[in-house]
Amino acid sequence: MGLLVAASLLSVGASPPAFDVTEASIADLDTALADGRVTSRHLVEAYLARIAAYDRAGPRLNAIVRTNPKALAEADAFDRERRTKGPRGPLHGVPILVKDNYDTAGMPTSGGTLALATLQPTADAEQVAMLRKAGAIIIGKTTMHELAAGTTTVSSLTGYSRNPYDPARSPGGSSGGTGAAVAASFAAAGMGSDTCGSIRIPSAYQNLVGLRATSGLSSTKGVMPLSHTQDVAGPLARSVDDLAIMLDATVPDRVDGKSRGSYRAALRGDGLKGARIGVLRGYFGPVPDYKEGQDLVDRALGQMRDAGADLTDVTIPGLDDMLADSALILHEFKYDLAAYLAAQPYPPVASLSQILALGLQHDELDARFRQRDAPAQRDEAAYARAMEKRAAVRAAVLKLMAEQHLDAILYPTTLRRPPLIGGDESGILPSCQLSASAGLPVIAIPAGLTDRALPIGLELMGAPFAEPTLLRLAYGWERVAHPRKAPFSTPPLIDGKGPAVRTFATAAGSASARFRYDPTTGALDVTAEAGVAAPDVIALTIHRGAADGAPGPVLANLILPGSANGTAHMVLPARDRAELLGGRLYLALYTRTAPLGSGQAVIVPYP
C-alpha cells in the first residue's frame, strides 16, 4: 500500500490549513486541536503529505511499510467526538506510527520479512490498544530490521531504510523505520521495540529520545518476539515531554504494586540540579574513530555539571565477563517466533526453518538466521548460565548505584557515525546489552550533532521502575542543552510538496558549469566545459570560500588535466551544503597559459 494509500487519502476532503506539523510536539498539536486551528483530519493529511514527499521520493527514507487506509475515517470520528464529548487527553486525534512487529487488527504485521507480508492479526497488540483508547490514530507501520534481528534496518520485505541526517547512512535498528519517521515528522511520535539497543540506537542516530523501560513495566503482548525474556516495547519521540505523554498512555496505572502517577508530572526544568550521575568510562571507546563523538559527549558532560549535576567516573568490576554470553536471543528466538506464529489464525509460514527453506530472508540475515535455527533443541545448561549471568549483572549495577548513591549511570549509545547503507554493525558499542541483561530502565537522550551534523546519543540507566527519575534528568538536560535539531533532508513542505531540485549555471572565464542540486539529499551533479583546447587545460575546480572572500581549498575537480569537459557527482556534507547555499563556493579555471587561474566566479545556487 504505502504511498498509494497516502495519495488516495489525500484526495479526500479539504486542503489542510496553514499549520505546519514539522517538529510539532504533541502539546503543540493538542493546543492547536483545542483552539480549532486544525482538525485531526488535517493532521492526518499533513503527515501523509510528508510521507508522500520524503519516504519514497526526495531522500527516499523508506521508513514506512504501509499507511492506514482508515486513518482519515478515524480522524473524522475523533473530530466528532471532540466536538460532542471533549478530548480524551493529549493524544486525542493525534497520528502515531508503530513498528511493524506490533500486531494491528486493521493492517498486516510483517516483522520486516517477506515471508509474513500478509500476516493479519485479529487483535491489536496491548500497547496499540492502549494508544487507541487514549485517542491516538495509528497512521501507519514502520520498517524494521528483519525479525528485529539486527541494528541497521534491512529486510527482505522493504530493503534498506535511510537516515534523514545522511540518506547514505543507516537509521540504526531494529526500530530504524520508527526512528527515521519520527525524526522526519511523519507522525507525532512512534513505537519501537528493544531487545539489545533497538530503541536506543535509532534514537541516537536520529537525535531522538527513547526509553527501554524496566523489564515487565510495559506489555509486550502482541509484539512479535525476538526474545521474550529480553524484549521491551516502547516509544521514541522528538522530546522528553512527548515521550512522557506516550508512556502515560501505554504503561499500566499500577507499577510494581503501586499507583504510578503521571510520568509527565515528573518533568522538571531543573531536573539535573543535585543529581548524582556515575559516568561509565569503560564504554567510551578508545579508538580514533570515536573522537568526533567523544568531543561532543565531553562538552555535554560539562554542560550537565554546569546545570548542577554531580558527575563521577565509575567502574563495574568484572562487567565484561558477566555480560559475555548473557544474551538470550540465541536461546529463545527460534522457539518464541514459532509460538507466536502458532497463535495466529492463518500464518503464511510456521517457523524460521520454513522461512529459510523458502529463501524468504534477506541475504544479510541469512547466516545469522541459520545460526539461530541450527540447534534442534535449546541448550538448557547454557540457558541457565545466561540467566545466572543476567542476575549477576543486575546485582553488580544495583550494588554500585547504592554504594555511590547514584541517580543514574551514564554512557554513550555509540560514538561512531551511523554505518553507511550496506555497511556492517561493528560501530555499535557493547553498551546495548548492559540494560538488556540487567533488566533495568535506560533512557536514550541526544547529546547533539557533530561538526558533520550527525547525531550522537547518550544513555542514562536507573534502578528498577525509576522511569520518573530518568525522565526528570532527561528533561533537565533537554532544557539546558536544547539538543534536538531537525534533519536537513525533510524540511517543511511548501504547498504540500518538498523542495524542488535546483538547476543553475556559473561561468568562470572561458569555462562554464551547469549544476543540479537536490536539497533533500545534498546531491550535486555538475556538467562542465573548459571553453579552451584540451591540451591547455590544467583543471576546473570548485573551491570552498576563504574568510577574506578569496577562494579557499579545492573541494572538487570537475575537469582533469588535458580534458575539455567533465562531469561530477557529489553528495555534500553539512558544511558544504551550507557553503553552497550561502554563496561561498567558487568555480575556478586553471590553464597552461594561466596556471594560477584564468577565471573564477562565485557559484550562486539560484536561477
Salt bridges, closest charged atoms under 4 A:
GLU23 OE2 - ARG484 NH2 2.66
ASP35 OD2 - ARG37 NE 3.77
GLU45 OE2 - ARG41 NH1 3.55
ASP55 OD2 - ARG56 NE 3.53
GLU74 OE1 - ARG132 NH1 3.89
ASP76 OD2 - ARG41 NH2 2.82
GLU81 OE2 - ARG88 NE 2.66
ASP100 OD2 - ARG66 NH1 3.58
ASP100 OD1 - LYS141 NZ 3.01
ASP124 OD2 - ARG132 NE 2.70
ASP166 OD2 - ARG169 NE 3.09
ASP194 OD2 - ARG200 NE 2.93
ASP194 OD1 - ARG212 NH1 3.12
ASP241 OD1 - ARG264 NE 2.76
ASP248 OD1 - ARG260 NH1 3.03
ASP253 OD1 - ARG260 NH2 3.88
ASP256 OD2 - LYS258 NZ 3.79
ASP270 OD1 - ARG268 NE 3.04
ASP289 OD2 - ARG416 NH2 3.70
GLU292 OE1 - ARG417 NE 2.91
GLU292 OE2 - ARG452 NE 3.53
ASP295 OD2 - LYS291 NZ 2.73
ASP298 OD1 - ARG281 NH1 3.81
ASP310 OD2 - ARG276 NH1 2.71
ASP313 OD1 - ARG281 NE 3.34
GLU332 OE1 - HIS228 ND1 3.56
ASP336 OD2 - HIS228 ND1 2.96
ASP366 OD1 - ARG370 NE 2.91
ASP373 OD1 - LYS334 NZ 3.95
GLU380 OE2 - ARG378 NE 3.32
GLU403 OE2 - LYS399 NZ 2.73
GLU425 OE2 - ARG368 NH2 2.89
GLU459 OE1 - ARG200 NH1 3.06
GLU478 OE1 - ARG479 NH2 3.26
ASP525 OD1 - HIS569 ND1 2.68
ASP576 OD1 - ARG544 NE 2.65
GLU579 OE2 - ARG584 NE 2.88
